[in-house]
Amino acid sequence: MNISLKSWKTRLIAALILVLAMYIGFYVWILQSVKQTVTSIYMEGENGITLDESSVSDTVRGKFLKFVDFPSQKPDDRIQVQLSTGHVFHTFTKGTVWVQYSYEGVGQDDHAAMYGASRIPIKIKTKLDHGTWVIVDKEEQP
C-alpha cells in the first residue's frame, strides 16, 4: 500500500488537532472540577453548600485553612470566596492546578469587607479516579 506524502501530512495534522482538542477538553474539565471542590471546601456549611467527600482525600482536606478564628468575625457575617482563572498541566490521568483564591468576611450591615486574605497562591495535585477528579495533594504559600 502506497501512501502519498500529502495524505500522510494531512493525517498527522488531523491527529495532532484531535490530541490538542482532547488536551484542552481535559484541561477545562480538571480546572472546573478542582475549582468547584476548593470552593465547597472553603464554603462548607455556608449558603447550603456541602462538600462531596469523594472529591478530596482525607489527608488533604486537613491542609485547607479554615477561616474561623478572625478576631473581628461575627456570627452573621457573609463569607465570600473567589478563585482566579487558574492553570492546569495534566497527563490525562493526573494533573496539577495552580490557582489563587481570595477569602473575605463581609458584614451584613454595611457590606464592607471586614477581614480576609487575598490572592493566595495554591498548587493542587489531582488524579482521575473512576471518572472523578480527586484532590490528592495541596501546597499553599503563606
Order of alpha helices (4+ residues) and beta strands (2+ residues): alpha-alpha-beta-beta-beta-beta-beta
